[in-house]
Amino acid sequence: MSAAHGGWGIVRIAALVPESYLLFVCPFACGRHTALGSIDNGIKNQVSYLFITEGDIISGDFEQMILDGVDELFEALPKRPKVLFTFTSCLDDLLGTDHDAINAELSAKYPDVQFRHCKMNPISLDSALPPGVSLNMNMYSLLEKTGKKEKIVNVIGSNVTFPEDGDLKQILREKGYRVYNISDFTTFAEFKHMSDACLNIVAGPIALKAAEQMERELDIPYMKAFVNYDPDEIAGFYQELSDILGEDFVTPSQKYRKTAIAKLEEAR
């Protein structure tokens, strides 16, 4: 797992979806770093591999192998997952596999499971949809439109939840809002409540495309608030948040701003 990702490769990010399972379909060499990463992060029981050879590709049996592999996997697991992410490597980009057809067949056979095809393809890193971006889109596409709009604010693009005593959660809770992050949930049913949010706060660029997708499909507006440490930028964030939600978040943020500036002066 690349150190540049801070320990957060696609395996660990996808595993944040509660009650999900990951199946990697790739040559064995492609799976080494993800296998080691899953062991290192304590999620090896959430990941399996279907290794393919050159002969499997040439024979044209690649797609059927995926279907058969899922059958075998579900027979072996003690409990069927709510979501199965099937990951393929760069090789699959060249083969042009019809994963929509594969997922449709699997959905018909296992209607209690949601299937998503994801890519582990470094060759797309300079494209509009590199692996991390498309993965976030796949993860949040699992949410379904409910028609409800509650006082819920989602934070997406951050792989960890915000501190309970931090300014964002405290200020929003004072106004009756709940703050959700994907890492807060242990069941898939709980995760689906993110559909009822009235706003998405995008904390990292990796989730921007997912936010746009959620706005189109779930009617959840979003605002960009990438991580920064400038008190003036943060003040601007609370002003924008106030404008969007129609409530005053600037005034309660002042005490946190004063504390932050005092700490900056102390450090200086």
Helices and strands as residue ranges (DSSP letters): G 3-5, H 10-14, E 20-26, G 28-31, H 32-40, G 44-46, E 47-51, H 54-59, H 62-76, E 83-89, H 90-95, H 99-109, E 114-120, G 122-124, H 131-140, E 152-156, H 167-174, E 178-180, G 182-184, H 188-191, G 192-196, E 199-202, G 205-207, H 208-218, E 222-224, H 231-245, H 250-267
